Amino acid sequence: MAQAPHAPSGRGFGATADPGVPPGVDPAAPAPARLYDYYLGGSNNFEIDRIAAERLRESLPELSDAAWANRGFHQRAAAWLAAGPGIRQFIDIGAGLPTEGNTHEVVRRGKPDARVVYVDHDPMVLAHAQQLLSGTAATRFVLADLRDPASVLGHPELLELIDLSEPAGLLMTAVLHFVADSDDPWALVQRYMSALAPGSYLVLSHATGDKLPPRAIQAMVKTYENATEKLVLRSRPEVERFFTGLELVSPYDGAPPGITFTGQWGAVDPAFADSDGSRVLYCGVARCP
């Protein structure tokens, strides 16, 4: 779920108490959603996540900057879809732990009647999302694995809100780098987009090692080796492949259609927004013809 685009400084790993452990959650292994929550300054994480994150920060000081650059992109892209193309329904896959400025809050500033379905396979995300979304009629949460598009797109909760015959916004930010090559993430994206109506949009970001020193790359991969999901860094051409057959939009005024770094997409001053942390992830927005 989207976060406000402001980056807090890093915290020591002993700065917060562990939350309760929902059923199905393993507090002894780091998890991507909880690690990301910690990068963003959240409190829905365990000691094992904080230790792993602080070790990674030693080799990647821009860790929190990278996370916030990505969430800022997520927010700006979602808001643009609602205000520009006029998209009224959204599927946020790999939603993560909620805080302020979630997708449904962002898009309803431009489209008050927008409908949003969040998808994640982490039971801790489910527990927190249920609290957040209680009483919210036009928002749902689906517990499912993105590697099984049929279970996601055919879920009754999703179909209750999302009309697949009308254009939708598919948000897949900072999630596909947890899908191994053996699961063919490019084919997965194509399956999702082929199920959506023409005029739908894909919003995607993905971690890369293209602009990182070898030490940082090694630390990132090692951090997630012992996590519940492993990390796969991909090059610019590999990220561009996700948009095959789609019409990429310009990432900012004056730029040709294509992908860019997360801080730059939708930025008023792209040069100023091109921070070291921003360069940890590529991103793009594209339309299904």
C-alpha positions in Angstrom: 0.0 0.0 0.0 1.3 3.5 -0.8 3.2 5.6 1.7 3.7 9.3 2.0 6.7 10.4 0.0 8.9 11.6 2.9 12.0 9.7 4.0 12.8 9.4 7.8 16.3 8.7 8.9 17.2 5.2 9.8 16.5 3.8 13.3 18.4 1.5 15.5 17.1 -2.0 15.5 16.2 -1.9 19.2 14.0 1.2 18.8 10.6 -0.5 18.8 8.8 -3.4 20.5 7.6 -6.4 18.5 3.9 -6.4 17.5 1.7 -9.4 18.1 2.2 -12.4 15.9 -0.8 -13.2 13.7 -1.6 -16.8 12.8 0.6 -18.1 10.0 3.4 -15.6 10.6 7.0 -16.8 11.3 8.7 -14.2 13.5 12.0 -16.1 13.3 12.7 -15.3 9.6 12.8 -11.8 8.0 9.9 -11.1 5.6 9.8 -8.6 2.7 6.7 -6.8 3.9 8.1 -6.3 7.4 11.5 -5.4 6.2 10.0 -2.8 3.9 7.9 -1.5 6.8 11.0 -1.0 8.8 12.8 0.8 5.9 9.9 3.2 5.8 10.0 3.9 9.6 7.1 1.7 10.5 6.5 -0.4 13.6 4.9 -3.6 12.1 8.1 -5.6 12.2 10.1 -7.9 14.4 13.5 -7.9 15.9 14.8 -10.3 13.2 13.7 -7.8 10.5 15.3 -4.9 12.2 18.6 -6.7 12.7 18.6 -7.8 9.0 17.7 -4.3 7.8 20.5 -2.6 9.8 23.1 -5.0 8.6 22.0 -4.2 5.0 22.1 -0.5 5.7 25.8 -0.8 6.5 26.4 -1.6 2.8 23.5 0.4 1.4 23.1 3.6 3.4 20.5 4.8 0.9 18.1 2.0 2.1 15.3 4.2 3.4 15.7 6.7 0.6 15.2 3.9 -1.9 12.1 2.6 -0.1 10.5 6.1 0.0 11.4 6.9 -3.6 9.5 3.8 -4.6 6.5 4.6 -2.4 6.5 8.2 -3.8 6.4 6.8 -7.3 3.6 4.4 -6.3 1.5 7.3 -5.0 2.2 9.7 -7.9 1.5 7.0 -10.5 -1.8 5.9 -8.8 -2.9 9.6 -8.5 -2.1 10.2 -12.1 -4.2 7.2 -13.3 -7.2 8.5 -11.3 -6.8 12.2 -12.3 -5.5 11.8 -15.9 -6.8 8.7 -17.7 -9.7 8.6 -15.2 -9.2 5.0 -14.0 -11.8 4.2 -11.4 -10.7 0.6 -10.3 -7.4 -0.5 -9.1 -5.7 -3.8 -8.2 -2.7 -3.4 -5.9 -0.6 -6.6 -6.0 2.1 -7.0 -3.3 0.3 -4.4 -1.2 2.5 -4.6 1.8 1.8 -3.4 5.3 -0.5 -0.3 5.5 0.3 3.1 6.9 -0.7 6.6 5.9 -1.4 7.5 2.3 -2.6 4.1 1.1 -3.7 3.5 -2.5 -7.4 3.9 -1.9 -6.8 7.2 -0.1 -4.6 8.5 -2.9 -6.8 7.6 -5.8 -10.0 8.9 -4.2 -8.6 12.4 -4.1 -9.1 12.3 -7.9 -11.9 9.8 -8.1 -14.0 9.7 -4.9 -15.9 6.6 -6.2 -12.7 4.6 -7.0 -12.6 0.9 -6.1 -9.4 -0.7 -4.8 -8.5 -4.4 -4.2 -5.3 -5.1 -2.3 -3.5 -8.4 -2.9 -0.8 -10.0 -0.8 0.2 -13.5 0.4 1.6 -12.5 3.8 -0.8 -13.3 6.6 0.6 -10.4 8.7 -0.5 -8.0 5.9 -3.9 -9.6 6.0 -4.3 -9.0 9.8 -3.4 -5.3 9.5 -5.4 -4.7 6.4 -8.5 -6.1 7.9 -8.3 -3.5 10.7 -7.6 -0.7 8.3 -10.3 -1.6 5.8 -13.1 -2.4 8.3 -16.2 -0.5 7.2 -14.7 0.6 3.8 -17.2 -0.5 1.3 -15.2 0.1 -1.9 -12.0 -1.5 -0.8 -11.1 -5.2 -0.3 -8.1 -7.3 0.6 -7.4 -10.7 -1.1 -4.9 -13.1 0.5 -3.3 -14.8 -2.6 0.0 -15.4 -4.3 0.7 -13.2 -7.4 2.3 -16.3 -9.0 -1.2 -17.7 -9.4 -3.0 -15.2 -11.5 -6.2 -17.3 -11.8 -6.6 -17.4 -8.0 -6.1 -13.6 -7.8 -8.3 -12.5 -10.7 -11.0 -15.1 -10.0 -11.2 -14.4 -6.3 -14.8 -13.5 -5.3 -13.7 -10.5 -3.2 -11.9 -9.1 -6.2 -14.7 -9.8 -8.6 -17.2 -8.1 -6.2 -15.5 -4.8 -6.9 -13.5 -5.1 -10.1 -15.2 -5.3 -13.5 -12.7 -6.9 -15.8 -14.5 -5.6 -18.8 -13.6 -2.1 -17.9 -10.1 -0.4 -17.7 -8.3 -0.9 -14.5 -5.0 0.1 -13.0 -2.7 -2.8 -12.1 -0.1 -1.7 -9.5 2.9 -4.1 -9.0 5.5 -2.0 -7.2 8.6 -3.5 -5.6 7.1 -7.0 -5.7 8.3 -8.8 -8.9 11.9 -8.8 -7.7 10.7 -11.5 -5.3 9.6 -13.7 -8.2 12.4 -16.1 -9.5 13.2 -16.4 -13.2 12.0 -20.0 -13.0 8.5 -18.7 -12.3 8.7 -16.4 -15.4 7.6 -13.1 -14.0 7.4 -11.6 -17.5 4.8 -14.2 -18.5 2.9 -13.5 -15.2 2.6 -9.8 -16.0 1.4 -10.6 -19.5 -1.3 -12.9 -18.1 -2.5 -10.2 -15.7 -2.6 -7.6 -18.4 -4.3 -9.9 -21.0 -7.1 -10.4 -18.5 -7.7 -6.7 -18.2 -9.7 -4.5 -20.6 -8.0 -2.4 -23.3 -7.2 1.0 -21.8 -5.9 -0.5 -18.6 -2.6 0.5 -17.1 0.4 -1.2 -15.6 2.3 0.6 -12.8 5.5 -1.4 -12.1 8.8 -0.9 -10.2 11.7 -3.3 -9.8 15.0 -3.4 -7.9 18.2 -3.3 -9.9 21.9 -3.6 -9.3 22.8 -1.5 -12.4 23.9 1.6 -10.4 25.0 -0.1 -7.2 28.5 -1.1 -6.0 29.2 -4.8 -5.8 29.2 -4.7 -2.0 25.7 -3.3 -1.9 24.4 -5.9 -4.4 25.9 -8.7 -2.4 24.4 -7.4 0.8 20.9 -7.1 -0.7 20.9 -10.6 -2.1 22.4 -12.0 1.2 19.8 -10.2 3.3 16.9 -11.9 1.5 18.6 -15.4 1.2 17.4 -16.1 4.7 14.1 -14.2 4.3 10.7 -15.8 3.4 11.3 -14.6 -0.2 14.6 -14.3 -2.1 15.5 -11.1 -4.0 16.3 -11.1 -7.7 17.9 -7.9 -9.0 17.3 -7.3 -12.7 18.9 -5.1 -15.4 17.2 -2.3 -17.3 16.5 -4.5 -20.4 15.0 -7.2 -18.1 12.7 -4.6 -16.5 11.8 -3.1 -19.9 10.6 -6.6 -20.9 7.7 -6.4 -18.4 6.2 -3.7 -20.7 6.4 -5.7 -23.9 3.2 -5.0 -26.0 2.2 -2.1 -23.8 2.5 1.7 -24.5 4.8 3.3 -22.0 4.0 6.9 -21.0 6.5 9.7 -20.5 7.8 9.5 -17.0 8.1 13.4 -16.7 7.7 16.5 -18.7 10.1 16.6 -21.7 11.1 12.9 -21.4 10.3 10.3 -24.1 8.1 7.4 -23.2 10.1 4.8 -21.2 11.2 3.6 -17.8 13.2 5.6 -15.4 14.3 5.6 -11.7 11.6 5.8 -9.1 12.4 9.2 -7.8 12.2 10.8 -11.2 8.8 9.5 -12.4 6.3 12.3 -12.1 8.9 14.6 -10.5 8.7 18.3 -11.0 12.5 18.5 -11.0 13.8 15.1 -12.3 17.5 16.0 -11.9 17.0 16.9 -8.2 14.9 13.8 -7.7 17.6 11.5 -9.1 19.1 10.5 -5.7 21.3 7.4 -5.0 18.4 5.8 -3.3 16.1 6.4 -6.2 18.5 4.5 -8.5 17.9 1.3 -6.6 14.7 0.7 -8.5 13.5 1.2 -12.1 9.9 2.0 -12.8 7.4 2.7 -15.5 3.7 3.2 -16.3 2.2 1.8 -19.5 -1.2 1.5 -21.2 -2.7 -1.6 -22.6 -3.8 -0.8 -26.2 
